């Protein structure tokens, strides 16, 4: 496995004014904690947490004096959002707020498009005429590509597309971001990029219809976990891998605005793994766990095989994965087991952040 020496630089982030959207979500909460650890001045904008329990609450991210000014605000409301952005005067914008699940996208397609497409447009539009803004990073997904179910990792210049509303909304987000960059923000001196990350795992995710949270919920109750598509293949990675990549990309954009563009972040292409592989690794943490593998044709359409070519990020940014899939799954399940046993969620996250950074 390649190892990057490009860890987030505290000297760069210390004192930076950062606008983080989606800080009440799974990835956003982890990123807020890391930015606090780095000494950034973070303003969070998001809806209230969508699940109970949730990492935002358990990690005490709304507590005063910890380096995060938290605001509940809907990015679908342009006036309210613009007011928050102007008040924050951000130098760096990290846009993670989204409707981030495939099956809820089928259930509520208009909400999905409104949040992911127009919400992103509202965030970027709020930066127009804002003199302090230097970097804007929009997080999308590995599902922005027109999936042809071929044994080929998708590259940044492959065609965008999306069968389901979630995937299509994220592909459209890429187009909106490129338009704002080319039409307005580049001339204003704002370096704008998109980050297309593979599937993330890690402690503190309690969303429905996500693989390991579903497994933990079932196995902690002694119930059987039902898996719809055991052979679906994805580029799995621990949540800290893409977050470190986002931080690295933001710093590179600050120093070299010409690097603006799209970037894939994930494991090496040959390390993509099936759902069944991941569940078999996770089940070792629950010796009495039971799993039932279902008919793959059930339910709405989802991509069967998906991998990302990450050579661009490795070559341009020096970003490469730290943790193998085995390590990522083991640390995730250890997080849930310890938290379920009474350990402090914030301390568990900070311990993982420190362990990730301790790698050579």
Backbone torsions as a table, in degrees:
resi	resn	phi	psi	omega
1	UNK	NA	133.6	175.3
2	UNK	-70.5	148.1	179.4
3	UNK	-126.0	130.0	178.4
4	UNK	-90.3	141.7	171.8
5	UNK	-96.6	5.0	-173.8
6	UNK	-90.8	71.2	176.5
7	UNK	-78.1	158.1	175.3
8	UNK	-55.1	136.1	-173.1
9	UNK	-96.5	109.7	179.8
10	UNK	-58.7	-32.8	180.0
11	UNK	-64.9	-31.5	177.0
12	UNK	-75.8	-45.8	-170.6
13	UNK	-81.7	-21.6	-176.4
14	UNK	-59.9	119.9	178.2
15	UNK	83.8	-7.4	178.6
16	UNK	-65.1	136.9	173.6
17	UNK	-84.5	115.3	-174.2
18	UNK	-119.9	128.4	169.4
19	UNK	-96.8	119.5	179.5
20	UNK	-116.4	112.6	174.6
21	UNK	-90.3	146.4	179.6
22	UNK	80.9	25.9	-175.3
23	UNK	-73.1	-9.1	177.0
24	UNK	-92.1	-4.5	178.0
25	UNK	-86.6	-179.8	-177.2
26	UNK	-62.0	-60.3	-179.8
27	UNK	-66.5	-38.7	-178.4
28	UNK	-63.7	-37.6	179.3
29	UNK	-67.5	-43.7	175.7
30	UNK	-59.3	-43.8	-178.5
31	UNK	-67.1	-38.6	177.1
32	UNK	-60.5	-42.7	177.7
33	UNK	-61.4	-43.6	-178.2
34	UNK	-66.3	-42.2	178.0
35	UNK	-63.5	-38.8	174.5
36	UNK	-59.9	-45.6	179.4
37	UNK	-60.5	-32.2	-179.0
38	UNK	-83.2	-8.2	177.1
39	UNK	89.2	15.5	177.8
40	UNK	-75.1	156.7	173.0
41	UNK	-97.0	103.3	-168.3
42	UNK	-104.8	130.8	167.9
43	UNK	-109.2	120.6	179.1
44	UNK	-100.5	136.0	177.5
45	UNK	-129.7	122.6	-177.6
46	UNK	-168.6	169.1	166.9
47	UNK	-72.6	162.0	172.9
48	UNK	-58.1	156.4	-179.2
49	UNK	-52.1	140.6	-173.5
50	UNK	-89.7	-12.7	-176.7
51	UNK	-129.5	161.2	170.0
52	UNK	-133.9	119.6	2.0
53	UNK	-71.4	172.9	176.3
54	UNK	-150.8	153.2	-175.1
55	UNK	-70.6	-33.7	179.5
56	UNK	-55.3	-46.1	-178.7
57	UNK	-74.6	-47.1	-176.0
58	UNK	-65.1	-31.9	179.2
59	UNK	-88.4	4.4	175.1
60	UNK	58.3	40.9	-176.1
61	UNK	-71.3	-21.2	177.9
62	UNK	-87.2	0.6	-176.4
63	UNK	-72.9	134.4	-178.5
64	UNK	-65.0	149.7	174.5
65	UNK	85.7	5.3	-177.9
66	UNK	-107.1	11.1	174.5
67	UNK	90.7	14.6	178.6
68	UNK	-134.3	123.5	172.7
69	UNK	-99.6	108.6	-171.3
70	UNK	-99.3	133.0	177.8
71	UNK	-133.0	133.6	172.1
72	UNK	-88.7	117.2	-175.4
73	UNK	-154.4	136.8	-178.6
74	UNK	-88.5	121.0	-179.9
75	UNK	-68.2	-9.2	173.5
76	UNK	-78.8	-5.1	179.0
77	UNK	-106.5	94.6	-169.8
78	UNK	-62.5	-38.0	-177.5
79	UNK	-68.1	-46.1	179.5
80	UNK	-64.0	-39.8	179.2
81	UNK	-65.6	-46.0	-179.4
82	UNK	-59.3	-36.9	178.4
83	UNK	-62.9	-43.8	179.6
84	UNK	-65.7	-40.5	-179.1
85	UNK	-65.2	-44.7	-179.5
86	UNK	-63.0	-38.8	-179.7
87	UNK	-67.7	-33.4	-177.9
88	UNK	-76.6	-25.7	-177.7
89	UNK	47.1	55.9	-172.4
90	UNK	-72.2	144.4	169.8
91	UNK	-90.7	-33.8	179.0
92	UNK	-127.6	133.3	176.9
93	UNK	-116.5	125.7	175.7
94	UNK	-117.0	107.3	-171.7
95	UNK	-100.9	102.7	179.0
96	UNK	-112.6	-13.4	-176.4
97	UNK	-60.0	130.6	-176.3
98	UNK	-169.6	162.3	160.1
99	UNK	-88.8	111.5	-161.8
100	UNK	-111.2	17.5	-176.1
101	UNK	-125.7	144.4	-176.2
102	UNK	-69.5	-53.2	-173.1
103	UNK	-67.5	-40.8	171.1
104	UNK	-60.0	-27.2	175.3
105	UNK	-63.6	-37.4	174.4
106	UNK	-66.8	-39.3	-176.8
107	UNK	-71.8	-33.6	-176.2
108	UNK	-138.0	70.7	-175.4
109	UNK	-65.4	-37.2	-178.0
110	UNK	-67.1	-40.6	176.5
111	UNK	-63.7	-38.2	-180.0
112	UNK	-63.8	-47.4	178.3
113	UNK	-66.3	-39.1	-179.0
114	UNK	-63.4	-42.5	-178.8
115	UNK	-72.4	-50.6	-170.6
116	UNK	-77.7	-36.9	-177.7
117	UNK	-91.2	-62.3	-177.6
118	UNK	-69.8	-33.3	175.9
119	UNK	-59.6	-42.4	176.6
120	UNK	-64.9	-42.5	177.5
121	UNK	-59.0	-39.6	179.2
122	UNK	-64.9	-41.5	178.2
123	UNK	-61.5	-48.4	-177.5
124	UNK	-68.1	-37.6	179.8
125	UNK	-65.6	-32.5	179.1
126	UNK	-66.4	-17.5	179.0
127	UNK	-85.3	-12.9	-179.8
128	UNK	-64.9	127.6	179.9
129	UNK	78.4	7.8	179.9
130	UNK	-94.1	105.9	-168.5
131	UNK	-68.4	-25.3	-175.9
132	UNK	-77.1	-23.2	-172.9
133	UNK	-66.4	131.0	179.6
134	UNK	-122.0	-31.6	-174.9
135	UNK	-139.2	136.9	172.6
136	UNK	-133.5	123.0	179.2
137	UNK	-117.5	121.5	-179.4
138	UNK	-106.0	121.6	-179.0
139	UNK	-91.0	124.8	176.6
140	UNK	-113.7	-116.8	-173.4
141	UNK	-167.8	163.7	173.1
142	UNK	-69.2	-13.9	-176.4
143	UNK	-86.2	9.7	178.8
144	UNK	-73.3	-13.4	-175.3
145	UNK	-85.4	148.6	172.5
146	UNK	-67.8	106.0	-171.4
147	UNK	-82.0	120.3	-178.1
148	UNK	-108.0	7.8	177.2
149	UNK	55.5	38.9	176.9
150	UNK	-107.6	158.8	-178.2
151	UNK	-82.8	69.3	-172.9
152	UNK	-150.0	124.3	178.6
153	UNK	-74.4	135.8	-174.6
154	UNK	-76.9	136.6	179.0
155	UNK	-104.8	163.1	-174.3
156	UNK	-60.5	-24.9	-179.1
157	UNK	-97.6	9.2	174.2
158	UNK	-74.0	161.0	-175.3
159	UNK	-64.7	138.7	174.0
160	UNK	-82.5	155.9	178.0
161	UNK	-178.3	-164.8	179.7
162	UNK	166.7	116.8	180.0
163	UNK	-73.9	-48.0	-176.7
164	UNK	-91.3	161.2	-176.8
165	UNK	-58.4	-39.3	179.5
166	UNK	-61.3	-51.7	-178.5
167	UNK	-61.6	-43.8	179.6
168	UNK	-63.6	-38.1	-179.6
169	UNK	-65.9	-35.3	179.1
170	UNK	-74.1	-35.3	173.3
171	UNK	-63.1	-41.5	177.2
172	UNK	-65.0	-33.8	176.0
173	UNK	-59.9	-38.8	177.4
174	UNK	-60.4	-42.2	-179.3
175	UNK	-68.6	-41.7	177.8
176	UNK	-60.8	-44.6	-178.7
177	UNK	-63.4	-44.8	178.9
178	UNK	-62.2	-37.8	179.5
179	UNK	-65.5	-45.1	179.0
180	UNK	-65.3	-37.4	177.5
181	UNK	-62.2	-49.9	-173.8
182	UNK	-74.3	-33.7	-174.8
183	UNK	-85.9	-32.1	-170.7
184	UNK	-133.1	-53.9	-161.7
185	UNK	-78.6	-34.3	178.8
186	UNK	-61.3	-43.6	179.7
187	UNK	-65.9	-23.6	180.0
188	UNK	-84.1	-8.9	-179.1
189	UNK	92.6	18.3	177.3
190	UNK	-102.2	121.9	176.8
191	UNK	-85.2	121.8	-172.9
192	UNK	-118.8	132.3	178.7
193	UNK	-139.7	161.1	172.2
194	UNK	-117.9	147.8	-179.4
195	UNK	-121.8	121.0	-177.9
196	UNK	-108.6	99.6	-172.7
197	UNK	-103.1	149.4	174.9
198	UNK	-74.6	-176.7	-177.6
199	UNK	-62.5	131.8	-178.0
200	UNK	-108.8	145.0	173.7
201	UNK	-130.1	161.7	-179.3
202	UNK	157.9	160.9	179.4
203	UNK	-66.4	152.9	175.2
204	UNK	94.4	5.9	176.7
205	UNK	-99.8	120.8	177.0
206	UNK	-121.1	20.0	179.1
207	UNK	-66.7	148.8	174.1
208	UNK	-73.9	150.4	173.5
209	UNK	67.3	30.2	168.5
210	UNK	-117.5	142.5	-164.2
211	UNK	-58.4	-60.6	-175.1
212	UNK	-72.7	-38.4	172.1
213	UNK	-57.7	-41.2	177.0
214	UNK	-62.1	-40.6	179.3
215	UNK	-63.5	-46.4	-178.9
216	UNK	-61.6	-44.2	-179.8
217	UNK	-59.8	-43.2	-178.3
218	UNK	-69.6	-49.6	-172.3
219	UNK	-71.3	-31.4	177.9
220	UNK	-67.7	-24.6	177.2
221	UNK	-93.2	-2.1	-176.2
222	UNK	76.5	17.2	-179.1
223	UNK	-92.3	167.0	178.2
224	UNK	-86.4	132.1	175.4
225	UNK	-84.5	128.2	179.0
226	UNK	-103.2	122.0	-177.8
227	UNK	-108.4	123.8	-176.3
228	UNK	-75.3	-46.6	-171.8
229	UNK	-132.3	81.2	-173.8
230	UNK	-65.5	-23.7	-177.4
231	UNK	-95.3	0.9	175.3
232	UNK	-60.5	133.1	-174.2
233	UNK	-112.5	132.8	-175.8
234	UNK	-139.8	159.0	174.4
235	UNK	-86.5	80.0	-175.7
236	UNK	-72.4	144.9	177.0
237	UNK	-158.0	152.1	174.7
238	UNK	-66.6	147.1	-175.1
239	UNK	-57.1	-31.2	-178.7
240	UNK	-67.2	-23.5	-179.8
241	UNK	-64.5	-55.8	178.6
242	UNK	-67.3	-33.7	179.7
243	UNK	-63.2	-42.0	175.9
244	UNK	-62.3	-37.5	178.7
245	UNK	-65.9	-40.0	177.4
246	UNK	-60.9	-44.4	-178.9
247	UNK	-65.2	-41.1	177.4
248	UNK	-63.8	-45.3	-179.8
249	UNK	-61.5	-43.2	-179.6
250	UNK	-60.3	-43.0	178.5
251	UNK	-64.6	-41.5	178.8
252	UNK	-64.0	-38.3	178.2
253	UNK	-65.2	-38.4	177.5
254	UNK	-60.7	-43.9	-176.0
255	UNK	-81.4	-29.9	-177.4
256	UNK	-140.2	83.2	-176.7
257	UNK	-57.6	-22.6	179.8
258	UNK	-65.3	-12.0	178.3
259	UNK	-79.3	-0.2	179.0
260	UNK	-54.1	140.7	-179.4
261	UNK	154.9	-157.1	-177.0
262	UNK	-107.2	143.2	-178.2
263	UNK	-138.2	134.9	170.6
264	UNK	-90.5	139.3	175.7
265	UNK	-132.2	126.8	179.1
266	UNK	176.0	-174.0	176.5
267	UNK	-68.7	169.8	174.2
268	UNK	-60.4	146.0	-172.2
269	UNK	-52.5	-38.8	-177.1
270	UNK	-74.0	-6.1	-179.8
271	UNK	-96.3	4.8	171.4
272	UNK	-60.1	144.7	-173.4
273	UNK	-135.3	157.6	178.9
274	UNK	-78.5	160.2	173.8
275	UNK	-55.8	-42.3	-179.1
276	UNK	-62.9	-41.0	176.7
277	UNK	-56.2	-46.9	-177.4
278	UNK	-64.4	-43.4	-179.3
279	UNK	-65.3	-38.2	178.5
280	UNK	-64.0	-38.2	175.9
281	UNK	-66.7	-43.5	-176.8
282	UNK	-67.7	-33.1	-173.1
283	UNK	-66.8	-17.6	178.8
284	UNK	-65.8	-21.5	178.0
285	UNK	-78.2	-13.2	-179.5
286	UNK	-131.1	85.9	-172.6
287	UNK	-56.3	-26.9	-179.3
288	UNK	-97.9	14.1	-176.7
289	UNK	-64.5	148.3	176.2
290	UNK	-128.2	138.5	-178.4
291	UNK	-135.1	136.8	175.8
292	UNK	-116.3	126.0	-179.6
293	UNK	-97.9	124.3	-170.8
294	UNK	-97.6	-177.5	177.7
295	UNK	-70.9	124.4	-175.5
296	UNK	-65.6	-17.7	-177.4
297	UNK	-83.8	-6.0	-177.5
298	UNK	-73.2	148.4	174.0
299	UNK	83.3	176.6	-179.4
300	UNK	-67.7	164.6	-177.1
301	UNK	-61.8	134.6	169.4
302	UNK	-139.3	149.7	179.9
303	UNK	-60.2	142.3	179.7
304	UNK	-89.8	-40.1	-176.7
305	UNK	-133.5	130.8	-177.4
306	UNK	-152.3	125.3	175.6
307	UNK	-143.3	154.7	-177.2
308	UNK	-114.5	138.3	168.5
309	UNK	-85.8	120.2	-173.5
310	UNK	-111.5	17.1	-177.3
311	UNK	-61.1	-36.7	-178.4
312	UNK	-59.8	-47.2	179.6
313	UNK	-65.6	-38.5	179.4
314	UNK	-65.1	-43.5	-174.7
315	UNK	-76.4	-40.8	-173.6
316	UNK	-86.3	-39.5	-173.1
317	UNK	-106.4	-14.2	-174.7
318	UNK	74.8	23.0	-177.1
319	UNK	-93.4	127.4	174.2
320	UNK	-147.8	155.3	-175.6
321	UNK	-67.7	145.5	175.2
322	UNK	-91.7	-47.3	-169.6
323	UNK	-105.3	135.9	173.9
324	UNK	-69.0	168.7	176.5
325	UNK	-61.1	-41.2	178.9
326	UNK	-57.9	-45.7	-180.0
327	UNK	-66.3	-43.0	-178.6
328	UNK	-60.5	-44.8	180.0
329	UNK	-67.9	-43.0	-178.5
330	UNK	-62.1	-43.2	-179.4
331	UNK	-68.9	-35.7	177.9
332	UNK	-63.4	-49.3	-177.7
333	UNK	-68.8	-34.3	176.0
334	UNK	-63.3	-39.5	178.0
335	UNK	-58.4	-49.6	-177.8
336	UNK	-65.1	-41.6	-179.4
337	UNK	-63.2	-43.2	179.9
338	UNK	-68.3	-43.2	-179.8
339	UNK	-64.5	-40.1	177.7
340	UNK	-63.4	-29.2	179.1
341	UNK	-84.5	1.8	175.1
342	UNK	111.4	-0.1	179.8
343	UNK	-69.6	152.6	-177.7
344	UNK	-74.8	127.9	-175.7
345	UNK	-63.6	-42.0	-179.4
346	UNK	-62.3	-43.8	-179.8
347	UNK	-64.7	-38.2	178.1
348	UNK	-63.0	-43.3	179.2
349	UNK	-64.0	-46.0	-178.5
350	UNK	-65.0	-33.4	176.6
351	UNK	-65.8	-40.5	176.7
352	UNK	-65.5	-41.1	178.2
353	UNK	-60.8	-43.5	179.0
354	UNK	-66.3	-39.7	-179.6
355	UNK	-66.5	-40.9	177.7
356	UNK	-60.7	-44.6	-178.1
357	UNK	-72.4	-16.9	-177.4
358	UNK	-80.0	-11.7	179.1
359	UNK	-63.1	145.3	179.8
360	UNK	-67.2	NA	NA
